[in-house]
Amino acid sequence: MANVTVKAQFMLSDGTLVSMSGTLAEGTASELQTSTTYSAAATSIGQFANGKTLVQMVQPPTAPNGIAYAYIERRGAIVCVLPVAIDGVQGQPCMMPMAVQLQAGDTLQVMANTAADREFSYSVITNRGVHAIFAGTPSGAGNTDLTHILSGQSIGQSLTGQSIVSHWATSVDGSKLSTGGVLCLNDRGLPVGGCSAVKPQNLQPKANSMGGYAVNLNFVARVTTSS
Protein backbone atom coordinates (compact mmCIF):
# COMPACT_ATOMS: atom_id res chain seq x y z
CA MET A 1 0.00 0.00 0.00
CA ALA A 2 1.26 3.44 -0.94
CA ASN A 3 0.78 6.95 0.35
CA VAL A 4 -1.08 9.04 -2.22
CA THR A 5 -2.31 12.60 -2.63
CA VAL A 6 -6.03 12.98 -1.96
CA LYS A 7 -7.90 16.17 -2.90
CA ALA A 8 -11.38 17.72 -2.53
CA GLN A 9 -12.96 21.16 -2.87
CA PHE A 10 -16.12 22.39 -1.13
CA MET A 11 -18.18 25.57 -1.45
CA LEU A 12 -19.54 27.14 1.73
CA SER A 13 -22.77 29.08 2.10
CA ASP A 14 -20.84 32.35 2.46
CA GLY A 15 -19.16 31.86 -0.93
CA THR A 16 -15.86 30.62 0.49
CA LEU A 17 -14.12 27.74 -1.27
CA VAL A 18 -12.47 25.19 1.03
CA SER A 19 -9.50 23.38 -0.52
CA MET A 20 -8.69 20.01 1.04
CA SER A 21 -5.47 18.14 0.27
CA GLY A 22 -3.16 15.68 1.96
CA THR A 23 -1.06 12.55 1.67
CA LEU A 24 -3.00 9.55 2.95
CA ALA A 25 -2.33 5.83 3.12
CA GLU A 26 -4.25 3.66 0.69
CA GLY A 27 -6.55 1.01 2.13
CA THR A 28 -7.16 2.85 5.40
CA ALA A 29 -9.96 5.29 6.24
CA SER A 30 -8.20 8.56 7.14
CA GLU A 31 -9.02 12.19 7.74
CA LEU A 32 -8.46 14.63 4.88
CA GLN A 33 -7.63 18.11 6.15
CA THR A 34 -7.38 21.57 4.61
CA SER A 35 -4.60 22.31 2.15
CA THR A 36 -1.64 24.15 3.68
CA THR A 37 -1.33 26.08 0.41
CA TYR A 38 -4.47 28.05 1.22
CA SER A 39 -4.68 27.83 5.02
CA ALA A 40 -2.20 28.57 7.76
CA ALA A 41 -2.14 24.93 8.86
CA ALA A 42 -3.78 21.63 7.98
CA THR A 43 -6.95 21.51 10.06
CA SER A 44 -10.18 19.52 10.24
CA ILE A 45 -12.99 20.84 8.07
CA GLY A 46 -15.17 21.46 11.13
CA GLN A 47 -12.51 23.53 12.84
CA PHE A 48 -11.76 25.48 9.67
CA ALA A 49 -15.41 26.34 8.91
CA ASN A 50 -17.18 26.00 12.26
CA GLY A 51 -20.79 27.23 11.98
CA LYS A 52 -20.68 27.50 8.17
CA THR A 53 -22.64 25.26 5.81
CA LEU A 54 -21.31 23.00 3.07
CA VAL A 55 -23.57 23.55 0.06
CA GLN A 56 -21.66 22.25 -2.96
CA MET A 57 -18.89 19.86 -3.93
CA VAL A 58 -16.73 21.58 -6.51
CA GLN A 59 -14.48 18.51 -6.55
CA PRO A 60 -15.41 15.27 -4.79
CA PRO A 61 -12.64 13.44 -2.92
CA THR A 62 -10.26 11.96 -5.50
CA ALA A 63 -7.09 9.85 -5.48
CA PRO A 64 -4.89 8.21 -8.15
CA ASN A 65 -6.60 4.80 -7.75
CA GLY A 66 -9.94 6.18 -6.67
CA ILE A 67 -11.84 6.51 -3.41
CA ALA A 68 -14.01 3.69 -2.05
CA TYR A 69 -16.12 6.04 0.05
CA ALA A 70 -16.10 9.37 1.87
CA TYR A 71 -18.22 11.02 4.53
CA ILE A 72 -18.46 13.82 7.07
CA GLU A 73 -18.00 12.35 10.54
CA ARG A 74 -19.35 13.85 13.76
CA ARG A 75 -18.72 12.27 17.15
CA GLY A 76 -18.05 8.87 15.63
CA ALA A 77 -21.12 8.81 13.36
CA ILE A 78 -21.76 9.46 9.67
CA VAL A 79 -23.43 12.84 9.19
CA CYS A 80 -23.31 12.95 5.40
CA VAL A 81 -22.19 10.44 2.77
CA LEU A 82 -20.28 12.02 -0.12
CA PRO A 83 -19.87 11.21 -3.81
CA VAL A 84 -16.33 10.19 -4.77
CA ALA A 85 -14.19 10.07 -7.92
CA ILE A 86 -10.81 9.13 -9.32
CA ASP A 87 -8.17 11.59 -10.52
CA GLY A 88 -9.03 12.79 -14.03
CA VAL A 89 -12.57 11.36 -14.16
CA GLN A 90 -15.23 13.76 -12.96
CA GLY A 91 -18.61 14.96 -14.18
CA GLN A 92 -20.21 18.30 -13.44
CA PRO A 93 -19.77 19.73 -9.93
CA CYS A 94 -22.45 18.11 -7.77
CA MET A 95 -24.56 19.42 -4.94
CA MET A 96 -24.03 18.07 -1.47
CA PRO A 97 -26.45 15.20 -0.66
CA MET A 98 -27.57 17.50 2.16
CA ALA A 99 -26.53 20.92 3.43
CA VAL A 100 -24.25 20.30 6.40
CA GLN A 101 -23.78 23.02 9.00
CA LEU A 102 -20.32 22.26 10.30
CA GLN A 103 -19.36 21.98 13.94
CA ALA A 104 -15.96 22.03 15.56
CA GLY A 105 -14.80 18.42 15.65
CA ASP A 106 -16.37 17.44 12.31
CA THR A 107 -13.94 15.62 10.03
CA LEU A 108 -13.82 14.55 6.39
CA GLN A 109 -13.07 10.82 6.28
CA VAL A 110 -11.97 9.11 3.05
CA MET A 111 -10.93 5.59 2.05
CA ALA A 112 -8.37 5.73 -0.75
CA ASN A 113 -8.19 2.58 -2.86
CA THR A 114 -5.12 0.59 -3.79
CA ALA A 115 -4.65 -0.35 -7.45
CA ALA A 116 -5.69 -3.97 -6.77
CA ASP A 117 -8.49 -3.23 -4.28
CA ARG A 118 -11.85 -4.83 -5.17
CA GLU A 119 -13.79 -3.18 -2.35
CA PHE A 120 -17.46 -2.65 -3.16
CA SER A 121 -18.93 0.45 -1.53
CA TYR A 122 -22.62 1.29 -1.18
CA SER A 123 -23.70 4.71 0.15
CA VAL A 124 -27.34 5.25 1.14
CA ILE A 125 -29.66 7.95 2.47
CA THR A 126 -32.96 7.02 4.12
CA ASN A 127 -36.34 8.70 4.42
CA ARG A 128 -35.43 9.66 8.00
CA GLY A 129 -32.31 11.48 6.87
CA VAL A 130 -29.95 8.75 8.06
CA HIS A 131 -26.74 8.39 6.04
CA ALA A 132 -24.87 5.08 5.96
CA ILE A 133 -22.14 3.28 4.02
CA PHE A 134 -21.92 -0.47 3.53
CA ALA A 135 -18.87 -2.20 2.10
CA GLY A 136 -17.34 -5.57 1.35
CA THR A 137 -14.47 -7.02 -0.68
CA PRO A 138 -15.20 -9.91 -3.06
CA SER A 139 -12.34 -12.38 -3.36
CA GLY A 140 -13.65 -14.69 -6.07
CA ALA A 141 -16.86 -16.23 -7.37
CA GLY A 142 -19.72 -16.10 -4.88
CA ASN A 143 -21.71 -13.80 -2.64
CA THR A 144 -20.43 -10.94 -0.50
CA ASP A 145 -22.83 -9.42 2.04
CA LEU A 146 -22.03 -5.77 2.68
CA THR A 147 -21.73 -4.47 6.24
CA HIS A 148 -21.78 -1.01 7.80
CA ILE A 149 -18.27 0.46 7.75
CA LEU A 150 -18.52 1.64 11.37
CA SER A 151 -20.73 -0.86 13.17
CA GLY A 152 -20.17 -3.98 11.08
CA GLN A 153 -23.93 -4.58 11.02
CA SER A 154 -25.98 -5.71 8.03
CA ILE A 155 -28.26 -3.25 6.27
CA GLY A 156 -31.27 -4.83 7.98
CA GLN A 157 -29.74 -4.48 11.44
CA SER A 158 -28.68 -0.89 10.74
CA LEU A 159 -31.74 0.55 9.00
CA THR A 160 -34.76 -1.51 10.10
CA GLY A 161 -38.02 0.36 9.47
CA GLN A 162 -36.46 2.92 7.15
CA SER A 163 -36.58 3.32 3.37
CA ILE A 164 -33.70 3.98 0.98
CA VAL A 165 -34.55 7.12 -0.98
CA SER A 166 -31.12 7.88 -2.52
CA HIS A 167 -28.07 5.73 -3.09
CA TRP A 168 -25.01 5.00 -5.23
CA ALA A 169 -22.43 2.22 -5.46
CA THR A 170 -18.87 1.87 -6.72
CA SER A 171 -16.85 -1.17 -7.77
CA VAL A 172 -13.90 -1.88 -10.06
CA ASP A 173 -15.26 -5.36 -10.84
CA GLY A 174 -17.41 -4.30 -13.80
CA SER A 175 -18.41 -7.41 -15.78
CA LYS A 176 -17.51 -9.66 -12.80
CA LEU A 177 -20.63 -8.36 -11.03
CA SER A 178 -23.24 -10.98 -11.85
CA THR A 179 -26.15 -8.62 -11.15
CA GLY A 180 -24.42 -5.41 -12.20
CA GLY A 181 -24.38 -4.01 -8.70
CA VAL A 182 -25.87 -4.64 -5.26
CA LEU A 183 -29.24 -6.21 -4.47
CA CYS A 184 -31.11 -5.89 -1.20
CA LEU A 185 -32.61 -9.25 -0.28
CA ASN A 186 -35.50 -9.68 2.15
CA ASP A 187 -35.75 -12.29 4.92
CA ARG A 188 -36.83 -14.86 2.31
CA GLY A 189 -33.80 -14.20 0.12
CA LEU A 190 -35.77 -12.36 -2.56
CA PRO A 191 -34.61 -9.03 -4.06
CA VAL A 192 -36.65 -5.99 -3.06
CA GLY A 193 -34.39 -3.26 -4.46
CA GLY A 194 -30.87 -2.47 -5.49
CA CYS A 195 -28.39 -0.18 -7.15
CA SER A 196 -26.11 -0.54 -10.16
CA ALA A 197 -22.40 -0.08 -9.49
CA VAL A 198 -20.23 2.46 -11.27
CA LYS A 199 -16.59 1.83 -12.11
CA PRO A 200 -14.95 5.13 -11.07
CA GLN A 201 -12.21 4.76 -13.70
CA ASN A 202 -14.93 5.14 -16.35
CA LEU A 203 -17.59 7.35 -14.77
CA GLN A 204 -18.17 9.41 -11.65
CA PRO A 205 -20.93 7.89 -9.49
CA LYS A 206 -24.02 10.01 -8.88
CA ALA A 207 -26.74 9.80 -6.26
CA ASN A 208 -30.03 8.45 -7.63
CA SER A 209 -33.41 7.23 -6.39
CA MET A 210 -33.89 4.32 -8.80
CA GLY A 211 -34.37 0.97 -7.07
CA GLY A 212 -35.19 2.44 -3.66
CA TYR A 213 -36.79 0.14 -1.11
CA ALA A 214 -37.98 -0.33 2.47
CA VAL A 215 -35.61 -2.11 4.86
CA ASN A 216 -36.59 -4.62 7.52
CA LEU A 217 -34.75 -6.84 9.96
CA ASN A 218 -32.77 -9.73 8.43
CA PHE A 219 -32.46 -7.93 5.09
CA VAL A 220 -28.99 -8.03 3.49
CA ALA A 221 -27.21 -5.98 0.83
CA ARG A 222 -25.55 -8.62 -1.36
CA VAL A 223 -23.01 -8.49 -4.16
CA THR A 224 -22.51 -11.53 -6.40
CA THR A 225 -19.36 -11.95 -8.46
CA SER A 226 -18.48 -14.50 -11.15
CA SER A 227 -14.78 -14.61 -10.30
N, C-alpha and C positions, 0 to 999 in steps of 0.2 A: 504494500500500500504506500502511496506517495502523498506528499503534501502538495496541494494545488491551490491556485488562486480562485477564490469564490467572490462573486460580485452581485450587487443588487442596487436598485435605485427606487426610492419611494417619494411620492409627492404628499406634502402635508396640507391641511386645510387652510393654512395661512399663506400658501404659495411657495413655501420653502421646499427645496429638493434635498433629500437625505441620501448621500452616497455611502454605500456600505461596501467594504472590501477587506479581505484578509486571507491569510494562508492557513488552510485547514487540512486536517488529515482525512483522506478518503476512507469510507467505510465506517465512520464514527459520527454520530450526531454531535454537532458542535455549534457554539454560538458565533454568529457573524456580527462583527461590530462595525462602527463607523470608520470610514477611510481617514487615515491620518493626513492625507493630502488636503482634505477640506475641513478637518476639525483639529482642534489642538491636541487631542489624544483619542485613541481608539476607545470608544465607550459603547455601552449597551444602548439599543435604540430607545428604550424607555427613559433612560437617564438623559439622553441627548434631546429628546422631544417630549418630556414630561408634560402632560396636559393637552398636547396637540393631537390631532386626529389624522391617521393614515387614510387617504382617500383614493390613491391611485398607485399602481405599480408601473413605473416607467420602464423598469427592467426587472423581471422576476429573477430570483436567485439562479445563477448559472455557474457551471464549472466545466473544465475541459471534457470530462467523461459524463457530464450530466449530474442532475440532482435527483435523488429518489423522492424526497419530500422536504417540505419546509413549512414552518408555522411560527406564529407569535406565541410565546409561552409566558404565562403569568402564574406565579406561585405553584409551579409544578404541573399546570394544566394547559391544555391547548385552548387558546382564545380564538385563534383564526388560522385556518389552513390556507396555504398560499400556493398558487400556480408556480411551476418550476420550468426550467429550460436548460438547454445545453449551449455552450459557447457557439455563437454563429448561427443558431437556429431560433428565431423568435418571430412571432406574429406581431400584430398591432399591440401597443401598450394596453394593458387590461386593467379594469377597475378592480379594486379590492373586493373579495367576496363579501366583506362587510366593512363598514367604517369603524376603525378601531381607535378609541381615545386612549392614548398611551398613558401608562403609569410608570413611575420610577420602579425599577425592578423587572420590567418587561424585557424579554430578550427575543432575538430572531434566531431560531434554531434551524439548521440545515443538515441534511445527510448527503454528502458528496459521494458519488459512485466511483468505484474502481472500473477500469476498462473491462474486466471480466465479470463484473457483478450482474447477477440475474434477478436482483431484488424486484419484486412486484409491489407497487405502492398504490393504495386506494384511499383517496381523500374524500370525505363526505360532510355534508351539512344537513341537519335535520330540521323538521318543522318547528322544533322548539329552540332553534338557534344554537344547537350543540354542534361543535366541530370536532371531527375525529379522523385519525389516520390509521389504516390497517395495512400490514405489510407481511410479506413472506418471501422466501427464496427457493424457487423450484431447483431441484438438483438432477432431474431426469424425467422420464415418463411417469405420469401419475398425477395425483391430486395434492394441492397445497392449500390448506385452510389459513386464511389471513387472520392475524391477531393484532390487537391494538398496540401501537408502538410504545405506549407508556405502561399500560396495565397488564398486557399480555392476554386480555380477555378476547373472546370471540365477538363478532358483531352483535349476536343475539344477547350475550351477557352485558355488553356495553350500552346498547341502545334499545332495549326492550320497551315497547309501547310508543316508539317514535317512528317517524317516516322520513326516508331519504328524499330530499327535495332538490338537491344539487350534488353533483359528484364528478370526479374524473380519476383516471387511472393511468399509470405509466409502466412500461415494461420494454426491455430490449429484446424479448423473445420473439416478437412478431409472429411468423407462421408456425412457431412451435406451440402457440396458444391454441388449444383445440377448440375453444369456444370464442376466440377472438378477444377475450378479456376476462372479467370476473363475473360470476353468477352468485346471487344470493339464494341459498336453498333453505326451504322451510323445514319444520321438524319431521316431515315425511320424506325429505331428500328431493323435493321438487323445486324447480326454479321459480321464484316470484319476482325477480328483477335482476338488473345487472348493468354493467358499464363496459363499453369497449375500451381497450387499452391502446394508448398512443406510444409509439417509439420516439422518444425525444430527439434522436438523431435525424429524424425525418420531419417531425412536426411538433410544434409547441402544444401541449395539452391545454384544453379550455374547459371551464366548468360548464355543465349542461344538466338539464332536468330529464333527459330521456332515460327511460328504464327505472324511474324512481319507484319506491316500494315501501310498505310498512314492515317494521321489524318486530319480531317476537322472540321470546326465549327459545333457545336451542336452534336458532337460525345460524347459518355459517356463510361467510363470504369465501367462495372456493375458486381456485384457479386450476385448470387442468392443462398439462403440457404433454406433448407427444414424445419429447426426448429431453 
